[in-house]
Amino acid sequence: RAPRAAAMAAPLKRCLLRRRDGREQHGVAASCLRELRDKARGILAIDKAREPITIVLAEDGTIVDDEDYFLCLPSNTKFVALAKNEKWSSKSLDSREGWLSEPVDEVDSAAEKWKQLARQLKDDLSNIILMSEDDLQVLIDVPCSDLAEELTQSQTKIQVLQDTLQQVLDRREEERQSRQLLELYLEALKNEDSILSKVAESETVPRKEMDVVDTGTSSTGTSAKTALSDQILASLKEKPAPELCLDSQDLELVLKEDTQALASALRWDKQKAEALQQACDQELSKRLQQVQTLHSLRSTSKGKKTLPWGDWLSSKRKK
């Protein structure tokens, strides 16, 4: 009875489990490899005649048959349960080709989205700074109890976290509105100067008939191809101050894009495309600087790997 008591005292490890050809993933908690096999049999409805069950890593098919190796794996590791005579395939749904080629149900995709974002926060809370506005909104909309369970934190701390996410979102919106007001002010000054100059010119120079010249860029010319997705292009074209709504990876993609190709894709002139890339560069630099500052504070905080949730969130609220 002593070994059983020891097993019960062992900490539970969160795992993601599915069948070889299954799309649906199941979250389970197991203290040992044997318990994971037992739960796989019940949750995945594997018939006893198809035993023994082999547990492999979904990423590369590595067989997990050693308890010490299993305990060393991080939480939320993805596993595939193979029944008798089944073999892991590189064409499984966890490969990039599989995820891209297989249609995914919208509801499942949305559920997986917020859990993936939650895991990023669990690894490092400073990832908040690097997220897009859409990602922030996804985490804000998740029920507090669900997010608390996923992050293994109390609902009180998760409420503070969601308040912080909302504040980050609000600050970006305030910055966007400030930029829009500044642009309107500068445009008004430009128009006023233009009107005054035209009035002065009309008083000193006789009026002449002038030909109308189309200075717009031709949309029929050859346009360079862009590697940016339609979603990114739509954000760049439709949203004011688009650099504020993109995540850091998308900002990097915009910066790496050829300026002429970007201008052609957005049907802008090259000068406007250059100004957009400069704005994206400044926003990305600012976010990375904020992350580096947080990491520096974390490294000096008694050598801890991650900044305590309460300290991090309270420091964010003070800013």
C-alpha positions in Angstrom: 0.0 0.0 0.0 3.0 2.3 0.4 3.8 2.5 -3.3 0.2 3.4 -4.1 0.2 6.2 -1.5 3.4 7.5 -3.0 1.9 7.5 -6.5 -1.2 9.4 -5.2 1.1 12.0 -3.7 3.0 12.5 -7.0 2.1 15.8 -8.8 -0.2 15.6 -11.7 1.2 16.6 -15.1 -1.1 18.2 -17.6 -1.0 16.5 -21.0 -2.7 16.8 -24.4 -3.8 13.4 -25.8 -5.3 12.2 -29.1 -5.4 9.2 -31.4 -3.1 8.8 -34.4 -5.7 9.9 -37.0 -7.9 11.9 -34.7 -8.4 15.6 -34.8 -9.8 16.1 -31.4 -7.4 16.7 -28.5 -8.2 15.8 -24.9 -6.6 17.5 -21.9 -5.7 15.0 -19.2 -3.7 15.0 -16.0 -1.6 12.1 -15.0 1.0 11.5 -12.3 2.8 8.7 -14.2 3.0 7.0 -17.6 0.8 4.1 -16.6 -1.9 6.4 -15.5 -1.7 8.2 -18.8 -2.1 4.9 -20.7 -5.1 4.0 -18.5 -6.8 7.4 -19.2 -6.0 7.1 -22.9 -7.8 3.8 -23.0 -11.0 5.3 -21.5 -11.0 8.8 -23.0 -10.1 7.6 -26.5 -12.3 4.5 -26.3 -9.5 2.0 -27.3 -10.8 -1.5 -27.1 -8.9 -3.8 -24.7 -8.3 -6.2 -27.6 -6.1 -3.5 -29.2 -3.7 -3.3 -26.3 -0.9 -2.7 -25.6 -1.2 1.1 -26.0 2.0 2.9 -27.0 2.4 6.6 -26.0 4.5 8.7 -28.4 5.3 12.4 -28.8 3.0 14.0 -31.3 5.8 16.2 -32.5 8.2 13.6 -33.8 6.9 10.1 -32.8 9.4 9.5 -30.0 8.2 6.5 -28.0 7.7 7.4 -24.3 8.2 4.2 -22.3 10.3 5.4 -19.4 8.8 7.0 -16.3 11.7 9.3 -15.7 11.6 10.6 -19.2 7.8 11.2 -18.9 8.3 13.1 -15.7 11.0 15.3 -17.3 8.6 16.4 -20.1 7.0 19.8 -19.7 3.3 20.3 -18.9 0.9 20.5 -21.9 3.1 18.2 -24.0 1.2 16.7 -26.9 1.0 12.9 -27.0 -0.5 10.4 -29.5 -1.9 7.1 -28.2 -1.1 4.2 -30.6 -3.1 1.0 -30.4 -1.7 -2.4 -31.3 0.0 -2.5 -34.7 -0.5 1.2 -35.2 2.5 3.3 -36.2 3.1 7.1 -35.8 3.2 8.9 -39.2 4.9 12.2 -40.0 1.8 13.1 -41.9 -0.2 13.3 -38.6 -2.2 16.4 -37.8 0.5 17.8 -35.6 2.8 18.3 -38.6 2.5 21.7 -40.3 1.4 20.2 -43.6 -1.4 18.4 -41.8 -2.7 21.5 -40.0 -2.6 23.5 -43.3 -4.3 20.9 -45.4 -7.0 19.6 -43.1 -10.1 21.8 -42.6 -10.5 22.7 -38.9 -13.9 23.4 -37.4 -14.2 27.1 -36.4 -15.4 26.4 -32.9 -12.5 24.0 -32.2 -10.1 26.4 -33.8 -11.3 29.3 -31.5 -11.0 27.1 -28.4 -7.5 26.0 -29.4 -6.6 29.6 -30.1 -7.2 31.0 -26.6 -5.5 28.0 -25.0 -2.4 28.5 -27.2 -2.3 32.2 -26.1 -2.8 31.2 -22.5 0.2 28.9 -22.7 2.3 31.8 -24.0 1.4 33.8 -20.9 2.2 30.8 -18.7 5.7 30.6 -20.2 6.3 34.4 -19.9 3.8 37.1 -19.0 5.8 39.7 -20.9 4.3 38.1 -24.1 1.3 40.3 -23.5 3.3 43.2 -24.9 4.0 41.3 -28.1 0.4 40.2 -28.8 -2.0 41.6 -31.3 -5.1 43.5 -30.3 -7.2 40.5 -31.6 -5.2 38.1 -29.4 -5.7 40.4 -26.3 -9.4 40.5 -26.9 -9.6 36.7 -27.2 -8.1 36.3 -23.8 -10.3 39.0 -22.3 -13.4 37.3 -23.6 -12.5 33.9 -22.1 -14.5 33.0 -19.0 -12.4 33.8 -15.9 -12.9 30.2 -14.5 -11.7 28.6 -17.7 -8.6 30.7 -18.0 -7.8 30.1 -14.3 -8.0 26.4 -14.8 -5.7 26.6 -17.9 -3.1 28.7 -16.2 -3.5 26.9 -12.8 -4.0 30.2 -11.0 -6.7 31.5 -8.7 -9.6 33.3 -10.3 -8.6 36.5 -8.3 -5.3 36.6 -10.1 -6.9 35.8 -13.5 -9.3 38.7 -13.0 -6.3 41.0 -12.3 -4.6 39.5 -15.5 -7.7 40.2 -17.6 -7.9 43.7 -16.2 -4.3 44.2 -17.2 -5.0 42.9 -20.7 -7.9 45.3 -21.0 -5.6 48.2 -19.9 -3.0 47.3 -22.6 -5.8 47.2 -25.2 -7.2 50.6 -24.0 -3.7 52.2 -24.1 -3.3 51.1 -27.7 -6.7 52.6 -28.6 -5.8 55.9 -26.8 -2.5 56.0 -28.7 -4.4 55.4 -31.9 -6.8 58.2 -31.2 -4.0 60.6 -30.3 -2.3 59.9 -33.6 -5.5 60.4 -35.5 -6.0 63.8 -33.8 -2.4 64.8 -34.6 -2.8 63.7 -38.2 -6.1 65.7 -38.6 -4.4 68.8 -37.0 -1.4 68.6 -39.4 -3.7 68.0 -42.4 -5.8 71.1 -41.4 -2.6 73.2 -41.1 -1.5 71.9 -44.6 -4.9 72.7 -46.1 -4.9 76.2 -44.5 -1.4 76.9 -45.9 -2.5 75.6 -49.3 -5.6 77.9 -49.3 -3.6 81.0 -48.3 -0.9 80.3 -50.9 -3.6 79.9 -53.6 -5.3 83.2 -52.6 -2.0 85.0 -52.7 -1.1 83.5 -56.0 -4.4 84.5 -57.6 -3.9 88.1 -56.5 -0.5 88.4 -58.2 -0.7 86.1 -61.2 -3.4 86.3 -63.9 -5.6 83.2 -64.0 -4.7 80.7 -66.7 -6.4 77.6 -67.8 -4.5 74.6 -66.6 -4.6 71.0 -67.8 -5.7 68.5 -65.3 -2.9 66.0 -64.6 -3.6 62.7 -63.0 -0.9 62.1 -60.4 -2.4 58.9 -59.1 -0.5 55.7 -59.5 -1.7 53.4 -62.2 -3.3 50.2 -60.9 -2.8 48.5 -64.3 1.0 48.5 -64.1 3.0 45.5 -63.1 2.9 45.1 -59.4 5.4 43.2 -57.3 4.2 40.2 -55.3 4.0 40.4 -51.6 4.4 37.6 -49.1 2.0 39.2 -46.6 -1.3 37.4 -45.9 -4.7 39.0 -46.9 -5.5 39.4 -43.2 -2.4 41.5 -42.6 -2.9 43.6 -45.7 -6.5 44.2 -44.7 -5.4 45.5 -41.3 -2.7 47.7 -42.9 -5.2 49.2 -45.3 -8.4 49.6 -43.3 -7.3 50.2 -39.7 -5.9 53.6 -38.4 -2.4 53.2 -37.0 -2.3 49.5 -38.0 1.0 48.9 -36.3 -0.8 49.0 -33.0 -3.2 46.2 -33.8 -0.6 43.7 -35.2 1.4 41.3 -33.1 5.2 41.4 -33.2 5.6 38.6 -35.7 3.4 40.4 -38.2 5.3 43.7 -37.6 8.5 41.8 -38.5 6.9 40.5 -41.7 5.9 44.1 -42.7 9.4 45.3 -42.1 11.0 42.5 -44.1 8.6 43.2 -47.1 10.0 45.0 -50.1 8.7 48.6 -50.0 7.6 48.7 -53.6 5.8 45.4 -53.3 4.0 46.6 -50.2 3.0 49.8 -51.9 1.6 47.9 -54.9 -0.3 45.5 -52.7 -1.9 48.3 -50.7 -2.3 50.5 -53.8 -0.3 53.3 -52.1 2.6 55.4 -53.2 6.0 54.4 -52.1 6.4 57.2 -49.7 3.3 56.2 -47.7 4.5 52.6 -47.6 7.9 53.7 -46.3 6.1 55.8 -43.6 4.1 52.7 -42.6 7.3 50.5 -42.3 8.9 53.2 -40.2 5.9 53.2 -37.9 6.0 49.4 -37.6 9.8 49.6 -36.9 9.2 52.1 -34.1 6.4 50.0 -32.6 8.3 46.8 -32.7 11.4 48.4 -31.1 9.3 49.9 -28.4 7.7 46.5 -27.5 11.0 44.7 -27.6 12.5 47.3 -25.3 9.6 46.8 -22.8 10.2 43.1 -22.9 13.9 43.5 -22.3 13.3 45.8 -19.4 10.9 43.3 -17.8 13.4 40.5 -18.3 16.1 42.6 -16.7 13.9 43.2 -13.7 13.1 39.5 -13.6 16.8 38.5 -13.7 17.6 40.7 -10.7 14.6 39.5 -8.7 16.4 36.8 -6.7 17.4 34.9 -9.9 13.8 33.6 -10.5 13.0 32.1 -13.8 9.7 34.0 -14.1 8.5 37.1 -12.5 5.9 36.4 -9.9 2.4 36.9 -11.2 1.3 39.4 -8.5 4.5 41.5 -8.8 4.4 41.5 -12.6 0.7 42.5 -12.9 1.0 45.1 -10.2 4.0 46.6 -12.0 2.0 46.7 -15.2 -0.9 48.5 -13.5 1.4 51.2 -12.1 2.7 52.2 -15.5 
